[in-house]
Amino acid sequence: MEKTAFRETVRFKILFLLILLFLVIAAFFIGNIVGTMKISIGQVLSAIAGSRKSVEGMVIWNIRLPRMILGGLVGMNLALAGAILQGVMKNPLADPSIIGISSGAGLFGIFILVILPQYQHFVPVAAFFGAMLAAVIIYSLAWKGGIEPTRIILAGVAVSALFSAGISATLVFFSDRVHGALTFMNGSLSARSWPEVVTVLPYSIVGVAVTLLLSEKMNILVLGDDVARGLGLNVEATRLGFTALAALLAASAVSAVGLLGFVGLIVPHSVRLISGNDHKYLFPSSALLGSALVMFSDTFARTVFSPTEIPVGIIMAILGVPFFLYLLRK
């Protein structure tokens, strides 16, 4: 009883945030140290400080450092997108990859990469429109006098299958250009560097800042439409705004690393089990845990079969599928 009471206190939630922040820092440094070339923490710090003339310094600055930063940003964005969608759709199984939002972003991203590669800088924008289109279709299919969790999942699965078929068709018709899209399909941080970090960073800053600022509105929204309206909240406008925010976060991640699934499913649930449903703490905790999870998973993916590297998306699927089935049973 006392343990439960302590878990509800602000002190416990702040302590949990600090532990997650430590995990992020640990994941960042482990990812920079571990690999085919063993590098000390001192060399990592020296490279960050500006000493990059050695081979180790160049490896850290040009390969490992941007890869870890990008992994952290992508994990943060996907975890927040999942937390937002679960609140908006009132469905514990909502996740950008499961309900089709990532597939919508992926289809539009693949279209640019394969058919119009000269406009590659438009991939984040195209992915956002694809994600929003998927969200609108899901809402249209699921709406029947209100949003019902089961209809959301069924509509999402159908939309995901539709957009996935579109991705497959694009790759079949343009098979001569398919090589560059393979890592995109599996979700990978391989060969990603500073340009991808620069692309994702603005979306992450804006998306995370707005999400944290609107956390109280989410707390009101999850009380139910009637209660939320009684408290003066414009329910449909708020729901649409949050959906657009989730689409922005998911699309920015998809545009950088491809179809990386299950982060938005695993992370918010894990956080909820520990620190509860208050979105003032759920959102920042999800962002930190998502960041740490993707960095740890990517480090494992590139070292477990070294020198062969597997996409981090495969690791996330191995973790995510059993978790999804567990939630489905519950």
C-alpha positions in Angstrom: 0.0 0.0 0.0 2.8 2.4 1.0 4.8 1.5 -2.2 1.7 2.3 -4.3 1.3 5.6 -2.5 5.0 6.5 -3.0 4.7 5.7 -6.7 2.0 8.3 -7.0 4.1 11.1 -5.5 5.9 13.8 -7.6 9.2 12.8 -5.9 9.0 9.3 -7.3 8.1 10.5 -10.8 11.0 12.9 -10.8 13.3 10.2 -9.6 12.1 8.0 -12.4 12.9 10.7 -14.9 16.4 11.1 -13.5 16.9 7.3 -13.8 15.7 7.4 -17.5 18.1 10.4 -18.1 20.9 8.3 -16.8 19.9 5.5 -19.1 20.0 7.8 -22.1 23.5 9.1 -21.2 24.7 5.5 -20.6 23.2 4.3 -24.0 24.9 7.3 -25.7 28.4 6.6 -24.4 28.1 2.8 -24.7 27.1 3.2 -28.4 30.1 5.4 -29.0 32.5 3.1 -27.1 31.4 -0.4 -28.3 32.1 -1.6 -31.9 34.6 -3.3 -34.2 37.1 -0.6 -33.1 37.3 -0.3 -29.3 37.3 3.3 -28.2 37.7 4.7 -24.6 35.3 7.1 -23.0 38.2 9.6 -22.9 38.6 9.4 -26.6 34.8 10.0 -27.0 34.9 13.1 -24.8 38.0 14.4 -26.7 36.3 13.9 -30.1 33.2 15.7 -28.8 35.4 18.5 -27.5 37.1 19.0 -30.9 40.1 16.6 -31.0 39.3 14.7 -34.2 42.7 14.2 -35.9 43.2 10.6 -34.8 41.5 7.6 -36.5 39.4 7.1 -33.3 38.3 10.8 -33.3 37.2 10.6 -36.9 35.3 7.4 -36.4 33.5 8.9 -33.4 32.7 12.2 -35.0 31.8 11.0 -38.5 30.1 7.7 -37.7 29.2 6.8 -34.1 28.3 10.2 -32.7 25.7 11.2 -35.4 24.4 7.7 -35.4 23.7 7.7 -31.6 22.2 11.2 -31.7 19.9 10.2 -34.6 18.9 7.0 -32.8 18.1 9.0 -29.7 16.0 11.5 -31.7 14.1 8.8 -33.6 13.4 6.8 -30.4 12.1 9.9 -28.7 9.9 10.9 -31.6 8.4 7.4 -32.1 7.8 6.9 -28.3 6.0 10.3 -28.1 4.0 9.6 -31.2 2.8 6.3 -29.6 2.0 7.9 -26.3 -0.1 10.6 -28.1 -1.9 8.1 -30.3 -2.8 5.9 -27.4 -4.3 8.8 -25.6 -6.1 10.3 -28.6 -7.5 7.0 -29.8 -8.2 5.6 -26.3 -6.5 2.4 -27.4 -3.5 0.8 -25.6 -2.5 -1.0 -28.8 -2.2 2.3 -30.8 1.2 2.7 -32.3 2.4 4.5 -35.5 3.6 1.2 -37.1 0.6 -0.9 -36.1 -2.3 1.4 -37.1 -0.8 2.4 -40.4 0.6 5.9 -39.8 4.2 4.8 -40.3 3.1 2.9 -43.5 1.5 6.1 -44.9 4.7 8.0 -44.2 6.7 5.2 -45.6 4.8 5.0 -48.9 5.2 8.7 -49.6 8.9 8.6 -48.5 9.6 5.6 -50.7 7.8 7.3 -53.6 10.3 10.2 -53.3 13.3 8.0 -52.8 12.6 5.7 -55.6 10.8 7.7 -58.2 12.0 11.3 -57.6 15.4 10.8 -55.9 16.5 14.3 -57.0 13.9 15.7 -54.5 15.2 13.7 -51.6 15.2 16.8 -49.3 11.4 16.7 -49.5 11.2 13.2 -47.9 10.2 14.6 -44.4 7.5 16.8 -45.8 6.1 14.0 -48.0 6.3 11.5 -45.1 4.3 13.9 -43.0 1.5 14.2 -45.6 1.5 10.4 -45.9 1.1 10.0 -42.2 -1.7 12.6 -42.0 -3.5 10.9 -44.9 -3.3 7.6 -43.1 -4.6 9.1 -39.9 -7.5 10.8 -41.7 -8.5 7.5 -43.5 -8.3 5.6 -40.2 -10.6 8.1 -38.5 -13.0 8.1 -41.3 -13.2 4.3 -41.3 -13.4 4.0 -37.5 -15.8 6.9 -36.8 -19.4 5.8 -36.1 -21.0 8.1 -33.5 -17.6 8.3 -31.8 -14.2 6.5 -31.6 -14.2 2.9 -30.4 -10.9 1.2 -29.7 -11.6 -2.0 -31.6 -12.7 -0.1 -34.7 -9.5 2.0 -34.6 -7.3 -1.1 -34.6 -9.2 -2.9 -37.3 -9.2 0.3 -39.5 -5.5 0.8 -38.8 -4.6 -2.8 -39.8 -6.5 -2.4 -43.0 -4.9 1.0 -43.8 -1.5 -0.4 -42.9 -2.0 -3.3 -45.3 -3.1 -0.9 -48.1 -0.1 1.4 -47.8 2.3 -1.6 -47.4 0.9 -3.0 -50.6 1.5 0.4 -52.2 5.1 0.3 -51.0 5.6 -3.2 -52.4 4.0 -2.2 -55.7 6.4 0.8 -56.0 9.4 -1.4 -55.4 8.2 -4.0 -57.9 7.6 -1.4 -60.7 10.9 0.3 -60.0 13.0 -2.8 -59.1 16.1 -1.3 -60.7 16.1 1.4 -58.0 15.2 -0.8 -55.1 18.6 -1.1 -53.4 18.4 2.2 -51.7 15.0 1.4 -50.3 15.8 -1.9 -48.6 17.3 -0.4 -45.4 14.3 2.0 -45.4 11.9 -0.9 -45.3 13.6 -2.6 -42.3 14.4 0.5 -40.3 18.1 1.0 -40.0 20.6 3.6 -38.7 23.4 2.2 -40.9 25.3 4.8 -42.9 23.3 7.6 -41.3 25.3 10.7 -40.4 25.0 14.4 -39.7 22.7 15.3 -42.7 20.0 13.0 -41.2 20.5 14.5 -37.7 20.1 18.0 -39.2 16.9 16.9 -41.0 15.2 15.3 -37.9 16.4 17.8 -35.2 14.0 20.7 -36.0 11.0 18.4 -36.1 12.1 16.8 -32.8 12.5 20.1 -31.0 9.2 21.5 -32.2 7.3 18.2 -31.7 8.6 17.5 -28.2 8.2 21.1 -27.0 4.6 21.3 -28.2 3.8 17.8 -26.8 5.1 18.7 -23.4 3.2 22.0 -23.4 -0.1 20.3 -24.2 0.2 17.5 -21.7 -2.5 18.9 -19.5 -4.9 19.0 -22.5 -4.2 15.3 -23.0 -5.0 14.6 -19.4 -8.4 16.2 -19.9 -9.0 14.5 -23.3 -8.5 11.0 -21.9 -11.3 11.6 -19.3 -13.8 11.2 -22.1 -15.5 13.5 -24.7 -18.4 14.6 -22.5 -16.2 15.4 -19.5 -13.7 17.2 -21.6 -16.3 19.3 -23.2 -17.7 20.1 -19.8 -14.3 21.4 -18.8 -14.2 23.7 -21.8 -12.0 21.7 -24.2 -12.7 21.7 -27.9 -12.5 18.0 -28.2 -12.3 17.5 -32.0 -9.8 20.3 -32.6 -7.6 19.0 -29.8 -7.8 15.5 -31.1 -7.0 16.7 -34.6 -4.1 18.7 -33.3 -2.6 15.8 -31.3 -3.0 13.5 -34.3 -1.1 16.0 -36.5 1.6 16.2 -33.8 1.9 12.4 -33.7 2.1 12.3 -37.5 4.8 14.9 -37.5 6.9 13.0 -35.0 6.4 9.6 -36.7 7.0 11.0 -40.2 10.3 12.7 -39.2 11.5 9.4 -37.7 10.4 7.4 -40.7 12.0 9.8 -43.2 15.4 9.4 -41.5 15.6 5.7 -40.7 12.7 4.0 -42.4 9.9 1.8 -41.0 11.1 1.2 -37.4 8.2 -0.4 -35.5 7.0 -1.1 -32.0 8.9 1.7 -30.2 5.6 3.6 -29.8 3.9 0.5 -28.4 6.6 -0.8 -25.9 7.7 2.5 -24.4 4.5 4.3 -23.3 3.2 1.0 -21.7 6.4 0.4 -19.8 6.3 3.9 -18.5 2.6 3.7 -17.5 3.2 0.5 -15.5 5.9 2.3 -13.4 4.8 6.0 -13.1 1.1 6.1 -14.0 -1.0 7.9 -16.5 -0.3 11.6 -15.8 0.8 12.9 -19.2 2.9 15.6 -17.6 5.3 12.8 -16.6 4.3 10.2 -19.1 5.4 12.3 -22.1 8.9 13.2 -20.9 9.4 9.7 -19.5 8.4 8.1 -22.8 10.7 10.4 -24.7 13.7 9.5 -22.6 13.0 5.7 -22.5 12.4 5.7 -26.3 15.7 7.4 -26.9 17.6 5.0 -24.7 15.8 1.9 -26.1 16.7 2.7 -29.7 20.3 3.6 -28.9 20.8 0.4 -26.9 19.0 -1.7 -29.6 21.1 -0.2 -32.4 24.3 -0.8 -30.5 23.3 -4.5 -30.0 22.2 -4.8 -33.7 25.6 -3.6 -35.0 27.8 -5.6 -32.6 26.1 -8.9 -31.9 27.1 -10.4 -35.2 30.0 -8.1 -35.9 31.4 -7.3 -38.4 27.9 -8.1 -40.0 25.4 -5.5 -39.1 21.6 -6.1 -38.8 19.0 -3.4 -39.0 17.8 -2.1 -35.7 14.2 -2.6 -36.9 14.7 -6.4 -36.7 15.7 -6.1 -33.0 12.7 -3.9 -32.3 10.4 -6.5 -34.0 11.9 -9.3 -31.8 11.1 -7.2 -28.7 7.8 -5.8 -29.9 5.9 -8.8 -31.3 5.8 -10.7 -28.0 5.0 -7.4 -26.2 2.1 -6.8 -28.6 0.7 -10.3 -28.2 0.9 -9.9 -24.4 -1.1 -6.7 -24.5 -3.6 -8.3 -26.9 -4.1 -11.2 -24.4 -4.5 -8.7 -21.6 
